[in-house]
Amino acid sequence: MGRSLLGLLVITGLAGTINNNSLSKSERKTAVSLLKETRSDLSGSVKDLSNHQLNYRISADKQSIKEQLYHLTLTEKNLWAVLENTMKKAANPEKRTEVRMTDEQLINFVEKGDARIKLAAAIENKKPAYRSVNEALSIFKNRRAAHIKYMKSTTEDMRNHVVQMTFGWIDCYQLCLMIAARSNRTAQQINEIKTDTGFPEQ
């Protein structure tokens, strides 16, 4: 997943590029493609699953597929709020020296599950309140559509708005890539549950 997009980052030389103005066409294409691809991957990972399958746990301390989806949908909402709030503040290009990872490295870091993304305690402890998997998935897709629309048209200086995450500093363009990569990671985890020997057949 995402290998072609990671290749595009390297080929175009965009990994870690400092852009003082609006995003380039290639940057937009990479972000939009990743948002679309990971949306499709996540949707496909939960397609046609029964309630029994959605609620199956590999072990008592592991999340079910339903819980994985609920958590992702809520967290993605909160991470996009971080992006929006950061973009409302003054640009802080002086903090770009704190950005240690290229775009490619960040995507790999998140997709492999190495990133420990912790939000404010009030957000972290909030329980998802979705009535069903279909509702959560619909909300996820609608938000993604809005995020894709934003990335296609924004003229804001995302590269010079830098935010500190638990694992280090990233710019707001990278934050968008991170949001997409997180759903890729969730899709991988869901698919791992589906390959467990005890996973229900229906």
MILUMPA-686611 format. One line per 5 residues: number of its first residue (from 1); their letters; for each residue x, y, z of N, C-alpha, C, O, CB. Coordinates in steps of 0.001 Angstrom, whole numbers. Glycine has a CB too. Example, Ala and Ser with C-alpha at 12.3 -4.5 7.8 and 13.67 -1.06 7.14 Angstrom:
2
1 = AS = 13190,-5690,7800,12300,-4500,7800,13200,-3300,7800,14236,-3319,8465,11308,-4473,9046  12850,-2250,7080,13670,-1060,7140,12900,30,7870,13409,1138,8039,14084,-598,5725
This chain:
202
1 = MGRSL = 829,-1192,0,0,0,0,872,1254,0,1798,1381,801,-942,-1,1212  569,2154,-888,1257,3430,-884,2643,3424,-1483,3304,4462,-1500,1343,3915,474  3111,2273,-1983,4480,2208,-2498,4665,3093,-3728,5698,3744,-3882,4846,767,-2839  3664,3112,-4596,3769,3953,-5787,3830,5421,-5414,4523,6205,-6063,2595,3701,-6726  3109,5793,-4376,3111,7187,-3939,4435,7548,-3280,4941,8657,-3453,1952,7447,-2973
6 = LGLLV = 4993,6606,-2522,6292,6853,-1912,7357,7014,-2990,8271,7829,-2867,6667,5712,-951  7219,6214,-4056,8151,6346,-5174,8036,7700,-5828,9036,8295,-6228,7910,5260,-6200  6807,8191,-5937,6584,9500,-6534,7270,10589,-5726,7817,11537,-6289,5092,9790,-6644  7241,10451,-4412,7896,11437,-3553,9395,11500,-3830,9991,12577,-3866,7649,11108,-2078  9985,10336,-4024,11429,10284,-4261,11771,10807,-5651,12686,11613,-5822,11950,8849,-4094
11 = ITGLA = 11008,10326,-6650,11278,10699,-8036,11159,12201,-8251,11981,12810,-8936,10329,9968,-8969  10129,12788,-7658,9911,14224,-7857,10771,15078,-6933,10814,16302,-7061,8450,14560,-7640  11453,14418,-6004,12319,15164,-5101,11566,15976,-4080,12075,16978,-3577,13203,16061,-5878  10322,15542,-3759,9500,16333,-2865,9739,16004,-1398,9342,16773,-522,8056,16132,-3198  10368,14899,-1123,10516,14494,267,11302,15537,1042,12487,15758,792,11203,13129,363
16 = GTINN = 10617,16180,1995,11281,17149,2846,11505,18498,2208,12194,19337,2787,12566,16614,3279  10948,18739,1031,11151,20013,362,10526,21153,1158,9409,21018,1660,10568,19970,-1048  11232,22271,1278,10681,23449,1919,10034,24308,856,10705,24780,-62,11769,24237,2689  8751,24510,973,8009,25303,1,7516,26561,687,6722,26476,1624,6825,24498,-606  7967,27730,243,7643,28971,921,6264,29504,570,5779,30426,1227,8670,29998,601
21 = NSLSK = 5630,28955,-438,4338,29453,-864,3298,28341,-835,3341,27469,32,4434,30058,-2261  2361,28371,-1785,1351,27321,-1818,1964,26026,-2347,3096,26013,-2833,146,27748,-2689  1206,24949,-2246,1711,23637,-2643,1907,23546,-4151,1197,24192,-4921,760,22542,-2175  2870,22742,-4558,3092,22488,-5975,2053,21497,-6484,1368,20849,-5693,4523,21956,-6224  1938,21382,-7791,1002,20422,-8387,1351,18999,-7968,462,18187,-7708,1011,20539,-9924
26 = SERKT = 2634,18702,-7904,3067,17348,-7534,2747,17045,-6078,2346,15929,-5744,4569,17180,-7783  2924,18037,-5211,2591,17842,-3800,1096,17589,-3638,688,16709,-2880,3020,19065,-2965  294,18354,-4343,-1159,18157,-4289,-1519,16754,-4763,-2306,16049,-4131,-1889,19217,-5148  -928,16367,-5886,-1231,15060,-6457,-882,13939,-5482,-1653,12992,-5324,-476,14866,-7771  260,14041,-4838,685,13016,-3887,-278,12926,-2713,-704,11834,-2335,2098,13306,-3384
31 = AVSLL = -622,14080,-2133,-1520,14086,-971,-2910,13586,-1330,-3479,12760,-616,-1616,15490,-383  -3453,14078,-2425,-4799,13681,-2840,-4849,12192,-3172,-5798,11505,-2795,-5253,14509,-4051  -3842,11694,-3870,-3786,10268,-4208,-3716,9407,-2966,-4379,8373,-2884,-2589,9978,-5102  -2912,9827,-1991,-2789,9054,-758,-4087,9073,36,-4486,8052,596,-1646,9594,96  -4748,10226,90,-6030,10319,790,-7081,9425,133,-7853,8756,820,-6519,11775,816
36 = KETRS = -7106,9418,-1192,-8076,8590,-1911,-7756,7105,-1782,-8641,6289,-1523,-8116,8984,-3384  -6494,6768,-1963,-6088,5357,-1928,-6355,4741,-565,-6874,3628,-475,-4606,5218,-2279  -6005,5457,493,-6184,4904,1841,-7660,4879,2243,-8069,4018,3022,-5377,5720,2862  -8456,5801,1729,-9905,5756,1948,-10484,4475,1344,-11294,3791,1969,-10595,7006,1334  -10062,4169,136,-10531,2959,-542,-10080,1700,190,-10851,751,340,-10027,2931,-1984
41 = DLSGS = -8826,1695,644,-8292,528,1348,-9067,260,2641,-9401,-884,2948,-6802,729,1660  -9347,1327,3390,-10067,1147,4649,-11491,672,4399,-11974,-239,5071,-10080,2452,5450  -12160,1289,3434,-13532,888,3109,-13580,-579,2694,-14472,-1318,3110,-14105,1777,1987  -12623,-996,1877,-12575,-2383,1424,-12313,-3363,2545,-12772,-4504,2494,-11525,-2540,375  -11575,-2930,3563,-11204,-3830,4657,-12394,-4218,5532,-12356,-5256,6194,-10139,-3182,5514
46 = VKDLS = -13450,-3404,5545,-14619,-3710,6379,-15848,-4096,5556,-16927,-4308,6110,-14951,-2517,7255  -15687,-4185,4257,-16826,-4468,3369,-17396,-5867,3617,-16659,-6849,3712,-16399,-4333,1896  -18714,-5932,3719,-19468,-7195,3809,-19148,-8026,5049,-19352,-9240,5039,-19201,-8025,2588  -18658,-7404,6103,-18388,-8149,7333,-19644,-8222,8196,-20408,-7260,8270,-17233,-7497,8121  -19852,-9349,8838,-21006,-9530,9723,-20727,-8874,11071,-19589,-8511,11369,-21332,-11037,9907
51 = NHQLN = -21773,-8724,11884,-21596,-8171,13225,-20668,-9051,14058,-19877,-8552,14858,-22953,-8021,13926  -20771,-10348,13864,-19904,-11288,14582,-18435,-11028,14223,-17565,-11000,15093,-20294,-12757,14248  -18185,-10844,12947,-16822,-10572,12487,-16332,-9199,12950,-15176,-9049,13347,-16754,-10661,10963  -17199,-8216,12897,-16827,-6853,13290,-16475,-6765,14770,-15662,-5933,15173,-17962,-5886,12974  -17084,-7618,15568,-16860,-7579,17020,-15848,-8607,17507,-15594,-8703,18708,-18161,-7794,17739
56 = YRISA = -15270,-9374,16593,-14303,-10395,16981,-13014,-9761,17508,-12512,-8793,16937,-13993,-11311,15793  -12485,-10315,18599,-11217,-9868,19178,-10209,-11023,19140,-10538,-12156,19489,-11421,-9357,20645  -9006,-10727,18721,-7952,-11745,18738,-7649,-12149,20172,-7399,-13320,20461,-6671,-11226,18041  -7674,-11160,21075,-7490,-11410,22505,-8201,-10297,23263,-8606,-9291,22681,-5963,-11481,22892  -8345,-10491,24563,-9122,-9544,25373,-8537,-8135,25366,-9266,-7159,25539,-9211,-10041,26797
61 = DKQSI = -7228,-8026,25168,-6577,-6714,25215,-6440,-6068,23827,-5803,-5022,23694,-5203,-6849,25851  -7024,-6676,22812,-6936,-6150,21449,-8287,-5591,21011,-9340,-6080,21421,-6466,-7250,20469  -8237,-4565,20176,-9467,-3976,19667,-10094,-4851,18585,-9399,-5549,17847,-9197,-2580,19120  -11402,-4796,18510,-12119,-5461,17428,-12049,-4578,16180,-11585,-3440,16252,-13604,-5751,17830  -12503,-5093,15050,-12528,-4311,13811,-13419,-3082,13988,-13071,-1987,13545,-13029,-5177,12623
66 = KEQLY = -14564,-3266,14635,-15466,-2142,14870,-14783,-1064,15710,-14886,125,15406,-16748,-2621,15564  -14097,-1478,16749,-13409,-518,17611,-12278,185,16874,-12037,1374,17082,-12864,-1218,18851  -11585,-552,16011,-10524,55,15199,-11094,1165,14320,-10525,2254,14238,-9828,-1012,14325  -12218,884,13664,-12839,1862,12783,-13352,3066,13561,-13161,4205,13134,-13975,1221,12005  -14001,2828,14695,-14522,3922,15511,-13380,4829,15984,-13479,6055,15936,-15305,3367,16722
71 = HLTLT = -12313,4204,16435,-11172,4977,16949,-10551,5814,15840,-10238,6987,16046,-10109,4042,17563  -10371,5219,14666,-9782,5953,13549,-10651,7143,13148,-10139,8240,12927,-9581,5024,12351  -11962,6929,13054,-12861,7988,12626,-12810,9170,13576,-12783,10318,13132,-14280,7466,12520  -12795,8908,14869,-12722,9986,15855,-11355,10665,15836,-11268,11892,15868,-13018,9445,17254  -10291,9868,15786,-8947,10429,15818,-8657,11255,14583,-8007,12296,14675,-7921,9327,15952
76 = EKNLW = -9133,10808,13420,-8902,11574,12197,-9578,12943,12284,-9019,13947,11844,-9422,10799,10969  -10769,12975,12849,-11463,14252,13057,-10606,15179,13920,-10449,16359,13607,-12849,14023,13721  -10058,14641,15000,-9276,15459,15928,-7940,15900,15341,-7484,17014,15600,-9036,14695,17209  -7312,15034,14553,-6043,15403,13927,-6246,16486,12870,-5414,17380,12722,-5380,14172,13300  -7363,16400,12131,-7635,17457,11149,-7914,18786,11861,-7587,19852,11340,-8838,17066,10246
81 = AVLEN = -8512,18719,13037,-8728,19931,13836,-7391,20550,14245,-7249,21773,14282,-9575,19611,15090  -6415,19697,14551,-5064,20188,14859,-4496,20924,13648,-3917,22002,13780,-4124,19013,15272  -4671,20327,12459,-4189,20948,11224,-4852,22310,11021,-4173,23301,10750,-4465,20030,10010  -6176,22354,11152,-6909,23607,10936,-6492,24677,11938,-6298,25835,11569,-8416,23364,11032  -6355,24294,13195,-5970,25264,14227,-4555,25783,14016,-4275,26957,14260,-6084,24635,15610
86 = TMKKA = -3666,24908,13561,-2283,25323,13294,-2239,26285,12116,-1490,27262,12140,-1386,24096,13015  -3037,26016,11083,-3061,26878,9906,-3654,28254,10212,-3368,29217,9500,-3850,26213,8792  -4468,28360,11249,-5048,29646,11637,-4025,30545,12327,-4193,31763,12383,-6245,29425,12556  -2975,29939,12844,-1932,30689,13536,-931,31243,12527,-932,30855,11359,-1216,29799,14575  -89,32140,12983,948,32704,12113,1925,31606,11696,2218,30694,12469,1701,33862,12829
91 = ANPEK = 2421,31708,10475,3441,30764,10005,4662,30842,10915,4997,31908,11431,3840,31061,8527  5322,29701,11108,6521,29661,11958,7669,28941,11235,8137,27900,11696,6207,28954,13309  8120,29496,10102,9163,28835,9299,10457,28601,10069,11252,27735,9701,9462,29660,8071  10672,29367,11133,11887,29168,11931,11917,27783,12573,12982,27302,12959,11991,30245,13014  10758,27142,12688,10681,25816,13288,10949,24698,12278,10996,23525,12649,9321,25620,13918
96 = RTEVR = 11124,25057,11012,11372,24021,10005,12667,23252,10281,12807,22098,9877,11432,24649,8613  13591,23885,10958,14835,23186,11303,14585,22035,12271,15434,21157,12424,15840,24163,11911  13411,22034,12933,13053,20965,13865,12423,19769,13160,12272,18707,13763,12102,21493,14920  12053,19930,11887,11435,18835,11127,12530,17858,10715,13398,18205,9914,10663,19375,9867  12498,16654,11247,13582,15683,11055,13302,14658,9961,14230,14079,9396,13845,14964,12345
101 = MTDEQ = 12027,14433,9662,11678,13380,8708,11243,13949,7369,10561,14971,7306,10577,12504,9273  11644,13277,6303,11128,13601,4979,9683,13095,4899,9225,12359,5773,12022,12968,3845  8984,13494,3854,7613,13023,3663,7578,11503,3576,6736,10860,4202,6999,13643,2397  8480,10940,2811,8536,9487,2640,8787,8783,3968,8130,7790,4282,9625,9112,1636  9732,9290,4740,10047,8679,6035,8854,8742,6977,8591,7793,7715,11253,9370,6674
106 = LINFV = 8132,9858,6955,6973,10004,7822,5885,8998,7477,5316,8368,8367,6424,11416,7730  5595,8846,6194,4572,7886,5773,4950,6476,6207,4116,5751,6749,4376,7937,4247  6191,6085,5977,6657,4761,6400,6570,4592,7911,6166,3537,8402,8093,4532,5937  6945,5623,8637,6947,5633,10106,5548,5360,10643,5375,4566,11567,7468,6985,10641  4553,6022,10060,3169,5873,10517,2580,4543,10068,1919,3863,10853,2309,7026,9998
111 = EKGDA = 2812,4165,8815,2221,2931,8293,2772,1688,8981,2085,671,9071,2460,2832,6802  4002,1766,9464,4590,628,10163,4173,586,11630,4512,-355,12347,6106,678,10058  3438,1603,12077,2968,1623,13450,3992,2124,14438,3835,1932,15643,2536,274,13845  5055,2773,13944,6096,3283,14840,5671,4576,15536,6177,4903,16609,7385,3519,14062  4741,5308,14921,4316,6591,15485,3390,6380,16672,2423,5623,16591,3618,7446,14418
116 = RIKLA = 3690,7043,17754,2808,7045,18917,2189,8438,18963,2803,9390,19447,3585,6689,20267  965,8540,18452,320,9832,18304,-626,10041,19477,-1684,9416,19551,-435,9932,16952  -240,10917,20387,-1062,11167,21572,-1604,12582,21504,-858,13541,21306,-249,10952,22880  -2915,12697,21672,-3563,13994,21658,-3808,14447,23092,-3444,13758,24045,-4885,13942,20861  -4425,15605,23230,-4740,16122,24562,-5598,15106,25317,-6388,14382,24712,-5471,17494,24466
121 = AAIEN = -5441,15058,26627,-6121,14051,27440,-7635,14068,27236,-8265,13012,27185,-5800,14267,28907  -8217,15256,27119,-9669,15368,26953,-10130,14711,25661,-11223,14149,25595,-10096,16833,26972  -9275,14788,24619,-9588,14159,23334,-9284,12673,23388,-10068,11850,22915,-8798,14823,22191  -8145,12335,23965,-7687,10944,24001,-8670,10043,24746,-8856,8883,24379,-6311,10860,24656  -9297,10582,25794,-10181,9777,26627,-11633,9769,26159,-12467,9069,26731,-10121,10270,28032
126 = KKPAY = -11932,10534,25136,-13297,10602,24632,-13664,9305,23908,-12904,8808,23077,-13465,11810,23691  -14818,8776,24231,-15263,7525,23620,-16058,7816,22343,-16935,8681,22347,-16121,6705,24619  -15765,7111,21262,-16535,7294,20032,-18007,6976,20271,-18333,5988,20929,-15974,6408,18904  -18895,7813,19737,-20335,7627,19960,-21043,7402,18630,-21900,8190,18232,-20943,8852,20693  -20680,6330,17951,-21317,6008,16673,-22340,4909,16892,-22128,4005,17701,-20264,5575,15613
131 = RSVNE = -23451,4986,16171,-24525,4015,16344,-24256,2705,15609,-24809,1662,15957,-25829,4605,15867  -23403,2769,14592,-23117,1561,13814,-21836,1750,13017,-21319,2861,12895,-24293,1220,12869  -21340,655,12483,-20166,713,11621,-20480,1503,10355,-19648,2274,9876,-19683,-706,11264  -21668,1312,9823,-22052,2053,8619,-22049,3556,8849,-21637,4322,7977,-23427,1611,8148  -22510,3980,10027,-22508,5405,10343,-21076,5935,10439,-20757,6979,9870,-23262,5665,11659
136 = ALSIF = -20219,5214,11159,-18828,5636,11317,-18126,5695,9964,-17374,6631,9693,-18079,4683,12263  -18372,4699,9118,-17736,4660,7808,-18234,5803,6929,-17457,6397,6181,-17999,3315,7127  -19516,6108,7016,-20077,7216,6246,-19466,8537,6679,-19133,9374,5840,-21598,7264,6401  -19317,8729,7983,-18700,9950,8510,-17250,10050,8050,-16786,11115,7642,-18777,9980,10054  -16544,8929,8123,-15147,8890,7673,-15038,9297,6209,-14186,10113,5856,-14553,7485,7876
141 = KNRRA = -15889,8738,5354,-15837,9031,3921,-16181,10489,3635,-15546,11128,2796,-16791,8113,3159  -17179,11010,4329,-17572,12404,4112,-16464,13369,4519,-16214,14364,3838,-18848,12720,4890  -15811,13071,5621,-14704,13928,6056,-13548,13836,5067,-12916,14843,4747,-14229,13533,7476  -13277,12635,4588,-12200,12471,3626,-12479,13273,2354,-11575,13886,1787,-12008,10990,3290  -13732,13262,1915,-14096,14030,735,-13791,15517,947,-13310,16194,38,-15584,13827,401
146 = AHIKY = -14071,16014,2145,-13781,17415,2466,-12280,17663,2506,-11811,18706,2051,-14414,17803,3810  -11526,16714,3047,-10073,16859,3126,-9455,16858,1728,-8541,17632,1445,-9465,15729,3981  -9955,15993,867,-9467,15920,-516,-9755,17228,-1244,-8902,17745,-1965,-10119,14733,-1267  -10945,17751,-1055,-11322,19024,-1684,-10393,20146,-1230,-9968,20977,-2032,-12786,19382,-1351  -10084,20158,66,-9179,21178,608,-7787,21067,-12,-7205,22070,-427,-9083,21049,2137
151 = MKSTT = -7258,19848,-74,-5910,19662,-593,-5821,19969,-2088,-4754,20337,-2580,-5447,18244,-330  -6906,19823,-2798,-6917,20145,-4220,-6867,21654,-4474,-6322,22101,-5484,-8152,19556,-4872  -7437,22433,-3553,-7642,23850,-3838,-6916,24842,-2938,-6809,26019,-3283,-9059,24132,-3768  -6413,24388,-1788,-5832,25349,-849,-4628,26096,-1435,-3810,25517,-2150,-5416,24633,423  -4538,27371,-1123,-3368,28177,-1504,-2574,28575,-267,-1672,29409,-344,-3801,29438,-2288
156 = EDMRN = -2909,27980,873,-2231,28314,2122,-824,27715,2157,-523,26745,1462,-3050,27818,3323  3,28306,2966,1406,27905,3082,1538,26793,4118,1917,27043,5262,2297,29116,3467  1228,25583,3715,1218,24462,4651,2613,24058,5104,2782,23534,6205,533,23280,4023  3604,24299,4268,4964,23875,4605,5569,24715,5735,6398,24222,6500,5853,23957,3371  5165,25949,5837,5749,26825,6854,4855,27022,8068,5067,27936,8865,6061,28160,6252
161 = HVVQM = 3856,26160,8204,3105,26047,9451,3512,24710,10058,3124,23647,9572,1528,26143,9218  4286,24778,11109,4915,23593,11688,4317,23310,13064,4112,24219,13868,6450,23778,11789  4045,22035,13315,3382,21643,14564,4166,20529,15241,4761,19681,14575,1925,21191,14298  4163,20538,16559,4878,19505,17310,3934,18366,17671,2909,18575,18320,5512,20097,18584  4294,17156,17243,3567,15951,17621,4359,15230,18712,5450,15661,19087,3334,15020,16384
166 = TFGWI = 3805,14143,19211,4489,13396,20264,5861,12912,19823,6802,12885,20616,3647,12215,20697  5972,12528,18548,7207,11944,18026,8132,12982,17395,9217,12627,16933,6876,10879,17008  7736,14248,17363,8594,15290,16788,7806,16330,16003,6575,16318,15992,9637,14662,15887  8535,17232,15345,7918,18312,14594,7666,17897,13145,8497,17236,12522,8798,19561,14642  6497,18298,12618,6178,18093,11203,5461,19334,10695,4907,20099,11485,5300,16808,10991
171 = DCYQL = 5470,19541,9366,4705,20668,8841,3281,20203,8531,2994,19006,8559,5385,21262,7567  2396,21152,8238,982,20813,8068,717,19978,6819,-252,19219,6784,158,22074,8010  1551,20101,5804,1415,19206,4653,1704,17777,5096,984,16849,4727,2370,19629,3496  2753,17603,5882,3085,16279,6391,1996,15758,7328,1746,14554,7382,4431,16314,7116  1352,16656,8058,260,16241,8936,-874,15629,8125,-1489,14650,8548,-256,17433,9758
176 = CLMIA = -1149,16207,6959,-2155,15626,6061,-1721,14235,5609,-2531,13308,5607,-2386,16541,4831  -456,14076,5227,58,12761,4834,-47,11769,5985,-355,10596,5776,1518,12871,4365  210,12243,7202,156,11386,8377,-1262,10896,8622,-1468,9733,8968,678,12128,9605  -2238,11776,8445,-3636,11401,8624,-4009,10282,7652,-4648,9302,8035,-4557,12623,8421  -3604,10437,6396,-3883,9398,5400,-3172,8095,5746,-3757,7017,5648,-3462,9867,4005
181 = ARSNR = -1914,8200,6148,-1135,7001,6463,-1694,6263,7669,-1580,5040,7746,316,7369,6716  -2294,6975,8606,-2889,6328,9781,-4036,5406,9370,-4200,4326,9937,-3393,7386,10783  -4829,5829,8385,-5922,4958,7960,-5385,3727,7229,-5999,2661,7260,-6900,5727,7057  -4241,3883,6575,-3574,2732,5966,-3172,1749,7057,-3368,540,6928,-2334,3177,5143  -2609,2285,8125,-2189,1441,9249,-3388,708,9850,-3293,-473,10184,-1486,2291,10332
186 = TAQQI = -4519,1410,9988,-5719,785,10534,-6225,-320,9610,-6632,-1384,10076,-6816,1834,10756  -6198,-69,8302,-6618,-1096,7342,-5729,-2335,7466,-6219,-3461,7381,-6570,-543,5896  -4423,-2130,7666,-3509,-3259,7855,-3888,-4052,9108,-3910,-5283,9091,-2049,-2762,7957  -4186,-3331,10194,-4554,-4002,11444,-5854,-4782,11297,-5989,-5884,11827,-4684,-2983,12576  -6807,-4204,10575,-8081,-4893,10337,-7848,-6167,9527,-8420,-7215,9826,-9078,-3961,9602
191 = NEIKT = -7016,-6069,8513,-6727,-7246,7686,-5979,-8319,8471,-6133,-9510,8200,-5912,-6843,6460  -5172,-7901,9441,-4489,-8867,10299,-5502,-9629,11152,-5367,-10837,11350,-3454,-8157,11198  -6509,-8928,11652,-7568,-9583,12435,-8288,-10612,11562,-8597,-11714,12015,-8582,-8532,12991  -8547,-10245,10325,-9288,-11129,9419,-8515,-12392,9059,-9116,-13387,8654,-9646,-10384,8154  -7196,-12368,9201,-6385,-13554,8890,-6122,-14418,10140,-5474,-15461,10056,-5045,-13122,8263
196 = DTGFP = -6631,-13970,11290,-6431,-14750,12523,-7163,-16088,12402,-8246,-16165,11821,-6940,-13957,13777  -6568,-17120,12947,-7144,-18475,12811,-8530,-18592,13448,-9331,-19436,13046,-6209,-19506,13445  -8808,-17755,14431,-10116,-17828,15091,-11158,-16911,14519,-12276,-16847,15030,-9968,-17529,16518  -10811,-16185,13451,-11749,-15227,12878,-12971,-15943,12324,-12827,-16899,11562,-11072,-14402,11778  -14180,-15500,12690,-15410,-16182,12260,-15544,-16216,10734,-15157,-15272,10045,-16634,-15492,12869
201 = EQ = -16085,-17293,10232,-16299,-17410,8784,-17444,-16528,8306,-17498,-16139,7139,-16579,-18860,8408  -18356,-16218,9221,-19479,-15350,8853,-20064,-14686,10100,-21019,-13917,9999,-20573,-16158,8109
